[in-house]
Amino acid sequence: MIVHDFSKQHSIINQYIHEMRDVSIQKDSLRFRKNVERVGELLAYEMSKTLEYETVKVKTPLGSKQMDIPSGNVVLCSILRAGLPLHQGILNVFDKAENAFISAYRHHPGGSDDFEVQVEYLATPSIEDKILILADPMLATGRTFENVLRALQTYGEPKQIHIISIIGAKAGIFLTDTVFPKNTHLWIAAIDDALNERGYIVPGLGDAGDLCYGPRLD
């Protein structure tokens, strides 16, 4: 897997991540969602530089001009519910993308620390020979992306796979690297070292879904 870690360079992304981590600032859910969207937009822009392009002629009121534009069909698949503002940020860049949504959540049997990832909803077009973007703000254990990849297998084989995430843990990135094709690209704003006993990223930022939309109702 090819990892693009934007915490290793100075950019405005670091300001947005700082605000998302800050316990006092993140209480403003509107601002938190907007920052997720902003980071998604910037990572998608960086990703756009790696795509294949084709030359087309555009007619203007005063003449015509040859221009290079991206070629290939994009399918953007986000993981509910934390992925929704990230989805919007990416869609701001790839506005012609087809859209897919999948619910993948952690089920803790009996309230234990151990969990299994359950997929209960999936709506997607065919991904055959298309550019597949998988979006989830947090890449913790990597098991969510693993299950999403498995759920999508019956919908075709994509030409390229790009994962866009806000914060990841090293262990989750390692697992993702083992289950995804080697030419998969990971676009990520920050990488943290550790996971706690419940599989949450440390220091991370907490539960992105709760911070976006409030505590989940069971």
PyMOL commands that set and color helices and strands:
alter all, ss='L'
color gray80, all
select helices_A, chain A and resi 6-8+13-21+25-27+29-48+83-93+109-111+143-155+170-179+208-213
alter helices_A, ss='H'
color red, helices_A
select strands_A, chain A and resi 2-5+53-60+63-70+74-80+98-107+116-123+131-135+138-139+160-169+185-192+194-195+201-202
alter strands_A, ss='S'
color yellow, strands_A
deselect
rebuild
show_as cartoon
